[in-house]
Amino acid sequence: MSTSSLDDLDVITAKEYGDHGYPHDAWRRLRAEDPVHRFQPEGYRPFWAVTKAADITEVSRQPEVFRSAGRFILFPDPPDVDPATLDDNPPLRMLVNMDPPEHREYRKLVSGFFTPRAIARLEQRLVDITDEIFDDLAAQGDVAWDFVPEIAALQPLRMITEMLGIPREREDFVLRITNQNFGLEDPEFAIEGETQNEVLAFIGEAFAYFDELLAERRANPTDDLASVLANATLNGEPVPQFELYSLLFLVMVAGHDTTRNGISGGLVAFLDNWGELEKLRAEPALAPLAAEEIVRWSTPVNHFSRTATADYVLRDKQIRAGDSVALFYASANRDEDVFEDPYTFRVDRDPNPHLGFGIGEHFCLGAHLARLDLKVFWRVFAERVESVELAGPVEHLASSFVGGPKHIPVKVRFRPRS
């Protein structure tokens, strides 16, 4: 075991994630030696790193003690802005930084589109979308692709934009806004700017498009989610524009980005464990279990932060009111007290009580859609792909919030559609 100080571990800087991927070795030490550890890295306000599943569950099931509003993601403190001002005036007010009862009221506005029954109706459309993507790729012959933007992104992107009623010709716009939102600290996607408004200009772009989209759906409603939101009311009144547009923004970007990262992380897992893909190919009925294991293994949403509203003792550590508590789901998904052989990727793992979709009040709204996306993608992939090999190094997103591979150069050989 390492004799270096736990305080020297880096579990939060974007550069660490971009250079090396998720810091599983650091989390393994924290789980073993100090599962609730206080960090104060340079450039950040202090936070408690919570790394075991039981403790994350304990915090998540008490939204009255650990609130989501305020500092809900751990970013470096901007040099020109008071962090408290940012906490009180976030650039977006979404489900992820709302607390009860407001959180439940806004969630109800869209939850009907994400029930198991509603999502199950989309399965054949997802199969068609996935087959179309593979048909287009196969027609290009034996060439190299960047798996993340050219393959993994397309299926969940096309599904969520169809659900929202966003036309296909705006896919590139949605993808760019998403990359800028989740890649704020990644040099490839970050926007140059000296002020917060300049850096977050993409939010204004998205809101301007929402003006057009929702005006059209108010005039000519259809059966898509944009029409539901355009004509929604809250307690008998129109939904406030800022919260309405923030909710639409969340569905638009999170509805495909995290699944893209799950698909991309799944490919890396299969490349390292090719026998597991052969297992899935031989037994396609394993696809639902494989989807759960891919979420556990890749954990696209790495952390959220909560703020204590009162003093609280967690695993013998005295947390004070106002302290930030960071919930590291990717660490929980390797927790030795929960998973047998947690560092083994196994498509038939069952049971699989991972926290890849969170737990409690903020359990992922789109979990059923993400599961179906992954199940269909990998079932079709196992059927259609003869072979796949790396054509260059894997590059990781420089982000400690939503993470995963951002570039995977590959050569793929396809089978014809059966």
C-alpha positions as CSV (number, residue, x, y, z in Angstrom):
1,M,0.0,0.0,0.0
2,S,1.3,3.5,-0.8
3,T,2.7,5.5,2.0
4,S,1.9,8.9,0.4
5,S,-0.6,11.1,2.0
6,L,-4.2,10.8,1.0
7,D,-4.3,14.6,0.7
8,D,-1.9,14.2,-2.3
9,L,-4.5,12.2,-4.3
10,D,-6.1,14.0,-7.2
11,V,-9.7,13.0,-7.7
12,I,-11.1,16.3,-9.0
13,T,-8.9,18.2,-11.6
14,A,-10.0,18.0,-15.2
15,K,-6.4,17.4,-16.3
16,E,-6.1,14.2,-14.2
17,Y,-9.2,12.8,-16.0
18,G,-8.0,13.9,-19.4
19,D,-4.6,12.5,-19.0
20,H,-5.4,9.2,-17.2
21,G,-9.2,8.6,-17.2
22,Y,-11.0,8.0,-13.9
23,P,-8.7,7.8,-10.8
24,H,-9.7,4.3,-9.7
25,D,-6.4,3.7,-7.9
26,A,-7.0,6.8,-5.8
27,W,-10.6,5.8,-5.0
28,R,-9.5,2.3,-4.0
29,R,-7.2,3.8,-1.4
30,L,-9.8,6.2,-0.1
31,R,-12.4,3.4,0.2
32,A,-9.9,1.3,2.2
33,E,-8.3,4.1,4.3
34,D,-10.8,7.0,4.6
35,P,-14.0,6.7,2.7
36,V,-15.2,10.2,3.7
37,H,-12.1,12.3,3.2
38,R,-11.8,16.1,3.3
39,F,-9.9,17.6,0.4
40,Q,-8.8,21.2,-0.2
41,P,-7.0,21.2,-3.5
42,E,-5.5,24.4,-4.9
43,G,-8.1,26.5,-6.8
44,Y,-11.1,24.7,-5.2
45,R,-13.2,25.3,-2.1
46,P,-12.9,22.4,0.3
47,F,-15.1,19.3,-0.1
48,W,-15.7,15.9,1.4
49,A,-15.0,13.0,-1.0
50,V,-17.6,10.3,-0.4
51,T,-16.4,7.1,-2.1
52,K,-18.4,4.1,-0.8
53,A,-21.9,3.1,-2.0
54,A,-23.5,2.9,1.4
55,D,-22.4,6.5,2.3
56,I,-23.5,7.9,-1.1
57,T,-26.9,6.2,-0.6
58,E,-27.2,7.6,3.0
59,V,-26.6,11.2,1.7
60,S,-28.8,10.8,-1.4
61,R,-31.8,9.7,0.6
62,Q,-31.8,12.8,2.8
63,P,-32.4,15.8,0.4
64,E,-33.5,17.9,3.4
65,V,-30.1,17.5,5.0
66,F,-28.0,17.5,1.8
67,R,-29.4,19.9,-0.7
68,S,-28.8,19.9,-4.4
69,A,-29.2,23.7,-5.0
70,G,-26.0,25.7,-4.8
71,R,-22.7,24.0,-5.5
72,F,-24.0,20.9,-7.3
73,I,-20.8,20.3,-9.3
74,L,-17.2,20.8,-8.2
75,F,-15.5,23.2,-10.6
76,P,-12.5,25.3,-9.9
77,D,-13.4,28.7,-8.4
78,P,-13.3,31.4,-11.1
79,P,-10.8,34.1,-10.2
80,D,-13.1,37.0,-11.1
81,V,-16.4,35.8,-9.5
82,D,-17.5,35.3,-5.9
83,P,-18.2,31.5,-5.7
84,A,-21.2,32.2,-3.4
85,T,-22.7,34.4,-6.1
86,L,-22.4,31.6,-8.6
87,D,-24.0,29.1,-6.2
88,D,-27.0,31.5,-5.6
89,N,-27.3,32.5,-9.3
90,P,-26.5,29.4,-11.5
91,P,-26.5,29.8,-15.3
92,L,-29.2,27.1,-15.4
93,R,-31.9,26.0,-12.9
94,M,-32.5,22.3,-13.8
95,L,-33.7,19.2,-12.0
96,V,-30.2,18.4,-11.0
97,N,-29.9,21.6,-8.9
98,M,-33.4,21.7,-7.5
99,D,-34.7,20.4,-4.2
100,P,-38.1,19.1,-3.0
101,P,-40.8,19.9,-3.5
102,E,-39.9,22.1,-6.5
103,H,-37.8,19.2,-8.0
104,R,-40.8,16.9,-8.1
105,E,-43.1,19.5,-9.6
106,Y,-40.7,20.2,-12.5
107,R,-39.9,16.5,-13.0
108,K,-43.6,15.7,-13.5
109,L,-43.6,18.0,-16.5
110,V,-41.6,15.6,-18.5
111,S,-41.7,12.3,-16.6
112,G,-44.6,10.9,-18.7
113,F,-42.2,10.6,-21.7
114,F,-39.7,8.6,-19.7
115,T,-41.8,5.9,-18.0
116,P,-40.9,2.2,-18.8
117,R,-44.1,1.8,-20.9
118,A,-43.4,5.0,-22.9
119,I,-39.7,4.0,-23.5
120,A,-40.6,0.4,-24.4
121,R,-42.5,1.7,-27.4
122,L,-39.3,3.2,-28.8
123,E,-37.4,-0.1,-29.1
124,Q,-38.1,-0.8,-32.8
125,R,-37.3,2.8,-33.7
126,L,-34.0,2.5,-31.9
127,V,-33.2,-0.7,-33.8
128,D,-34.0,1.1,-37.0
129,I,-31.7,4.0,-36.1
130,T,-28.9,1.8,-35.1
131,D,-29.1,-0.4,-38.2
132,E,-29.2,2.7,-40.4
133,I,-26.0,4.0,-38.8
134,F,-24.2,0.7,-39.3
135,D,-25.5,0.5,-42.9
136,D,-24.0,3.9,-43.7
137,L,-20.7,3.0,-42.1
138,A,-20.6,-0.4,-43.9
139,A,-21.2,1.2,-47.2
140,Q,-18.0,3.3,-46.8
141,G,-15.8,0.1,-46.8
142,D,-12.7,-0.6,-44.8
143,V,-11.9,2.8,-43.4
144,A,-11.1,4.2,-39.9
145,W,-13.6,6.1,-37.9
146,D,-13.5,8.0,-34.6
147,F,-15.9,5.8,-32.7
148,V,-17.1,8.5,-30.3
149,P,-18.5,11.3,-32.5
150,E,-19.1,9.2,-35.7
151,I,-20.7,6.1,-34.2
152,A,-21.4,6.3,-30.4
153,A,-23.0,9.7,-30.5
154,L,-25.4,9.2,-33.3
155,Q,-27.9,6.7,-31.9
156,P,-28.8,8.4,-28.6
157,L,-28.5,11.8,-30.3
158,R,-31.1,10.9,-33.0
159,M,-33.4,9.3,-30.5
160,I,-33.5,12.3,-28.1
161,T,-33.8,14.9,-30.9
162,E,-36.7,12.9,-32.4
163,M,-38.4,12.8,-29.0
164,L,-38.0,16.5,-28.6
165,G,-39.0,17.3,-32.1
166,I,-35.7,18.8,-33.1
167,P,-35.1,18.2,-36.9
168,R,-32.1,16.1,-38.0
169,E,-30.5,19.1,-39.7
170,R,-29.9,20.6,-36.2
171,E,-28.0,17.5,-34.9
172,D,-24.6,19.2,-35.3
173,F,-25.9,22.2,-33.4
174,V,-27.1,20.0,-30.5
175,L,-23.9,18.1,-30.5
176,R,-21.8,21.2,-30.4
177,I,-23.8,22.7,-27.5
178,T,-23.5,19.5,-25.6
179,N,-19.7,19.2,-26.1
180,Q,-19.3,22.8,-24.9
181,N,-21.5,22.2,-21.9
182,F,-19.8,19.1,-20.7
183,G,-16.3,20.0,-22.0
184,L,-16.0,23.3,-20.2
185,E,-12.6,22.4,-18.8
186,D,-11.4,20.4,-21.9
187,P,-9.1,22.5,-24.1
188,E,-10.7,20.9,-27.2
189,F,-14.2,22.1,-26.4
190,A,-13.8,25.0,-24.0
191,I,-14.8,28.5,-25.3
192,E,-12.3,31.2,-25.0
193,G,-13.5,34.1,-22.9
194,E,-12.5,36.4,-20.1
195,T,-15.9,36.6,-18.4
196,Q,-18.4,34.0,-17.3
197,N,-20.9,35.3,-19.9
198,E,-18.4,34.8,-22.7
199,V,-17.5,31.3,-21.5
200,L,-21.2,30.3,-21.2
201,A,-22.4,31.9,-24.4
202,F,-23.5,28.5,-25.8
203,I,-26.4,28.6,-23.2
204,G,-27.7,31.8,-24.8
205,E,-27.4,30.2,-28.3
206,A,-29.5,27.2,-27.0
207,F,-32.1,29.5,-25.5
208,A,-32.4,31.5,-28.7
209,Y,-33.2,28.2,-30.5
210,F,-35.7,27.3,-27.9
211,D,-37.5,30.6,-28.5
212,E,-38.0,29.4,-32.1
213,L,-38.8,25.8,-31.3
214,L,-41.4,26.5,-28.5
215,A,-43.1,29.3,-30.5
216,E,-43.6,26.9,-33.3
217,R,-45.0,24.2,-31.0
218,R,-47.4,26.7,-29.4
219,A,-48.7,27.6,-32.8
220,N,-48.7,24.0,-34.1
221,P,-48.4,21.5,-31.3
222,T,-47.5,17.9,-32.2
223,D,-47.0,14.8,-30.0
224,D,-43.3,15.5,-29.2
225,L,-41.8,16.6,-25.9
226,A,-41.2,20.2,-27.1
227,S,-44.9,20.5,-27.6
228,V,-45.6,19.3,-24.1
229,L,-43.1,21.8,-22.6
230,A,-44.3,24.7,-24.9
231,N,-47.8,24.3,-23.5
232,A,-47.0,23.2,-19.9
233,T,-48.3,24.8,-16.8
234,L,-47.2,24.7,-13.2
235,N,-49.8,25.1,-10.5
236,G,-52.1,26.5,-13.1
237,E,-49.6,29.1,-14.4
238,P,-47.2,29.2,-17.3
239,V,-43.9,27.7,-16.4
240,P,-41.3,30.5,-15.8
241,Q,-39.2,30.8,-18.9
242,F,-35.7,30.4,-17.3
243,E,-36.7,27.2,-15.6
244,L,-38.6,26.0,-18.7
245,Y,-35.6,26.6,-21.0
246,S,-33.2,25.1,-18.4
247,L,-35.3,21.9,-18.3
248,L,-35.4,21.7,-22.1
249,F,-31.6,22.2,-22.1
250,L,-31.1,19.4,-19.6
251,V,-33.2,16.9,-21.6
252,M,-31.5,17.9,-24.8
253,V,-27.8,17.6,-23.7
254,A,-28.0,14.9,-21.0
255,G,-30.4,12.8,-23.0
256,H,-27.7,11.7,-25.3
257,D,-24.3,12.7,-23.9
258,T,-24.2,10.3,-21.0
259,T,-25.4,7.4,-23.2
260,R,-22.8,8.3,-25.8
261,N,-20.2,8.1,-23.0
262,G,-21.6,4.8,-21.9
263,I,-21.4,3.4,-25.4
264,S,-17.9,4.6,-25.8
265,G,-16.8,3.3,-22.4
266,G,-18.5,0.0,-23.4
267,L,-16.4,-0.3,-26.5
268,V,-13.2,0.2,-24.4
269,A,-14.4,-2.5,-22.0
270,F,-15.1,-4.9,-24.9
271,L,-11.8,-4.3,-26.6
272,D,-10.1,-5.2,-23.3
273,N,-12.4,-8.2,-22.7
274,W,-13.3,-9.5,-26.2
275,G,-14.6,-12.7,-24.8
276,E,-17.5,-10.8,-23.2
277,L,-18.6,-9.5,-26.6
278,E,-18.5,-13.1,-27.9
279,K,-20.6,-14.1,-25.0
280,L,-23.1,-11.5,-25.9
281,R,-23.0,-12.5,-29.5
282,A,-23.8,-16.1,-28.6
283,E,-26.6,-15.1,-26.2
284,P,-28.3,-11.9,-27.3
285,A,-30.7,-12.2,-24.4
286,L,-27.8,-11.0,-22.2
287,A,-28.2,-7.5,-23.7
288,P,-30.1,-6.0,-20.7
289,L,-27.6,-7.3,-18.2
290,A,-24.7,-6.1,-20.5
291,A,-26.3,-2.6,-20.5
292,E,-26.3,-2.5,-16.7
293,E,-22.6,-3.7,-16.6
294,I,-21.6,-1.1,-19.1
295,V,-23.2,1.6,-17.0
296,R,-21.4,0.3,-13.8
297,W,-18.1,0.0,-15.6
298,S,-18.1,3.4,-17.4
299,T,-20.3,5.5,-15.0
300,P,-20.7,8.4,-17.4
301,V,-21.8,10.8,-14.6
302,N,-18.9,10.7,-12.2
303,H,-20.0,13.0,-9.4
304,F,-22.5,15.4,-8.0
305,S,-22.1,17.6,-5.0
306,R,-24.5,18.3,-2.2
307,T,-24.4,21.0,0.5
308,A,-25.1,20.2,4.1
309,T,-27.9,22.2,5.6
310,A,-27.1,21.1,9.2
311,D,-24.2,19.5,11.1
312,Y,-24.1,15.8,10.3
313,V,-21.9,12.8,11.2
314,L,-21.1,10.6,8.3
315,R,-18.9,7.5,9.0
316,D,-17.5,9.2,12.1
317,K,-16.6,12.5,10.2
318,Q,-18.2,15.7,11.5
319,I,-19.6,17.5,8.5
320,R,-20.7,21.1,9.2
321,A,-23.6,23.0,7.8
322,G,-22.5,24.6,4.6
323,D,-19.9,22.0,3.7
324,S,-19.7,20.5,0.2
325,V,-20.1,16.7,0.0
326,A,-19.0,15.1,-3.3
327,L,-20.6,11.8,-4.3
328,F,-18.2,9.8,-6.5
329,Y,-20.5,7.3,-8.2
330,A,-17.7,5.8,-10.3
331,S,-15.9,4.9,-7.0
332,A,-19.1,3.4,-5.6
333,N,-19.4,1.2,-8.7
334,R,-16.1,-0.5,-7.8
335,D,-17.0,-0.8,-4.1
336,E,-15.6,-4.1,-2.8
337,D,-18.3,-4.4,-0.2
338,V,-21.0,-4.4,-2.9
339,F,-19.5,-6.1,-6.0
340,E,-17.8,-9.5,-6.3
341,D,-14.7,-8.9,-8.4
342,P,-15.5,-5.2,-9.0
343,Y,-12.6,-4.8,-11.4
344,T,-13.8,-7.6,-13.7
345,F,-16.1,-6.6,-16.6
346,R,-18.8,-9.2,-17.0
347,V,-21.9,-8.9,-19.3
348,D,-23.8,-11.5,-17.3
349,R,-23.2,-9.8,-13.9
350,D,-26.4,-10.3,-11.8
351,P,-27.3,-8.8,-9.5
352,N,-25.8,-5.4,-10.3
353,P,-26.8,-2.8,-7.8
354,H,-24.7,0.0,-9.4
355,L,-25.2,3.7,-8.7
356,G,-24.6,4.8,-12.3
357,F,-28.0,6.4,-12.4
358,G,-27.8,7.8,-8.9
359,I,-30.2,7.0,-6.2
360,G,-33.0,8.6,-4.2
361,E,-34.7,11.9,-5.1
362,H,-32.5,12.5,-8.1
363,F,-32.5,9.1,-9.7
364,C,-31.8,9.7,-13.4
365,L,-35.0,10.7,-15.2
366,G,-33.7,9.1,-18.5
367,A,-32.5,5.9,-17.0
368,H,-35.0,3.7,-18.9
369,L,-34.1,5.4,-22.1
370,A,-30.4,5.0,-21.5
371,R,-30.8,1.3,-20.7
372,L,-32.8,0.8,-23.9
373,D,-30.3,2.8,-26.0
374,L,-27.4,0.6,-24.6
375,K,-29.3,-2.7,-24.9
376,V,-30.2,-2.1,-28.5
377,F,-26.9,-0.6,-29.5
378,W,-24.8,-3.5,-28.2
379,R,-27.3,-6.2,-29.3
380,V,-27.1,-4.8,-32.9
381,F,-23.3,-4.3,-32.6
382,A,-22.8,-7.9,-31.6
383,E,-24.9,-9.0,-34.5
384,R,-23.5,-6.6,-37.2
385,V,-19.8,-6.2,-36.3
386,E,-17.4,-8.9,-37.5
387,S,-14.3,-7.3,-35.9
388,V,-13.0,-4.0,-34.5
389,E,-9.5,-2.9,-33.7
390,L,-8.0,0.3,-32.4
391,A,-6.4,2.5,-35.0
392,G,-4.8,5.0,-32.6
393,P,-4.7,6.0,-28.9
394,V,-7.9,6.4,-26.8
395,E,-8.3,10.0,-25.6
396,H,-10.3,10.9,-22.5
397,L,-12.5,14.0,-21.8
398,A,-10.9,16.4,-19.4
399,S,-13.7,16.6,-17.0
400,S,-14.3,15.2,-13.5
401,F,-18.1,15.7,-13.8
402,V,-19.3,13.8,-16.9
403,G,-16.4,11.7,-18.2
404,G,-15.3,9.0,-20.6
405,P,-13.5,8.6,-23.9
406,K,-13.8,11.5,-26.3
407,H,-11.8,9.9,-29.2
408,I,-11.4,6.2,-30.1
409,P,-9.9,5.7,-33.5
410,V,-11.1,2.3,-34.8
411,K,-11.3,0.1,-37.9
412,V,-14.5,-1.9,-38.0
413,R,-15.6,-4.7,-40.3
414,F,-19.3,-5.1,-40.6
415,R,-21.5,-8.1,-41.4
416,P,-24.5,-7.4,-43.7
417,R,-27.9,-6.8,-42.0
418,S,-29.7,-10.2,-41.4
